[in-house]
Amino acid sequence: FLHIFGGSANFVEKNVVMEDEQLTLLQLQEMIGGAVKEALPDLYWVSGEVSQISINSSGHCYIELVQTDVSSGRVLAKARAIIWRGRAEALLAYFRESAGSNPQKGMKMLLNVAVEYSAAWGLSLIVYDLDPRFTLGDIEKERQKTIRKLEEQGMFELNSSLELPLLPFRIAVVSAEGAAGYGDFLKHIRQSRWAGSIACTLFAAPMQGEACAAGIIDALSLVEEDEFDIAVIIRGGGSDMDLKPYDDYELALNVAQFPLPVFTGIGHDRDYHVIDMVAHSWFKTPTAVADFLIGMFENQWERLAELGARVSEAIAGRVNAQAVELSALEKRIQYAVSAMLASRENALKLVESKLENVNPARIIGKGFAMILDKDGRRISSPQGLPAEGTITIVMEKTMLEYKVERIASREFGE
């Protein structure tokens, strides 16, 4: 170590080291501290990833920085950074105002530090300043990297290509149980007239922080185990740093490949996150998701009402058409019946006329007589006369009965 910083060490090849050649641990540590201070006297801007961060009761902020190999994830370097209480409050407030949250595990930070070496605590980086723009820029770089990777894998059209149910009755909601966004979502559903038709089941998950992305993935895996029409991921907004998990690659991949249509309502107006890009449909707020679902039922109700009106109109039109046809048919039947009755009446009159012409009473009334045998049968020729017995001669208002004793006949004209 001394050799690295320009110092020297004499190694005495002796079996016994003389007392004046010995160093105590403190002396060695102080020598190291002096060498570090001499070699690194200035302030340096150092970037690294936060692996641990804490603020103790005294107000000092301790940050463990690491640098890892991108391909293997192996830790290449590690150091402790300290923001003393006198600067911690101001610097953390500045970072929080710029980035939207306090420094968190997994963030990459750019710190202005002095290198110190303590005999008791070893090497430390004392933080004098920080640059939130570096952290935000790194987050955006990671976001763009995730977007490009998902595009290359063809993930952006997968979930949106799923057919949306005509009426989503069973909805799986991924949110935090006490979240205001979840409460607003339920309130809108329950205040609608379709509250009895829409069944919402909560799958609780942390909606921010380190466990957010993994928690939502676990909740979605539970949703797959049951029967639902759609899945909804909602929360009530937050800062850019709070919403960073919604740009997570693994979470976006799970949403893109999810077997049900996924709606997102993360509660942010300015931009939308990666899971919004790969979801079936995204909305600015949880209440906007609820309004859309209610609107689906309203639209179908209006369609049914319109179809009902069209069916009623069609039935009424058909009934009217049938009534016209029946009226025309009735008239035709009446005409046909009248014609048939008239024809039958004329035929009957003709028959009556014919019968009247051959009516014996009419003939007799004209001065003719009719001869009947003893059985009342008419005798129309001499051959019908009996050789003996009686006959009856019917004349107008008179019936004469004669006994046949002899038959004499002669032809007309003789």
Order of alpha helices (4+ residues) and beta strands (2+ residues): alpha-beta-beta-beta-alpha-beta-beta-alpha-beta-alpha-beta-alpha-beta-alpha-beta-alpha-beta-alpha-alpha-beta-beta-beta-beta
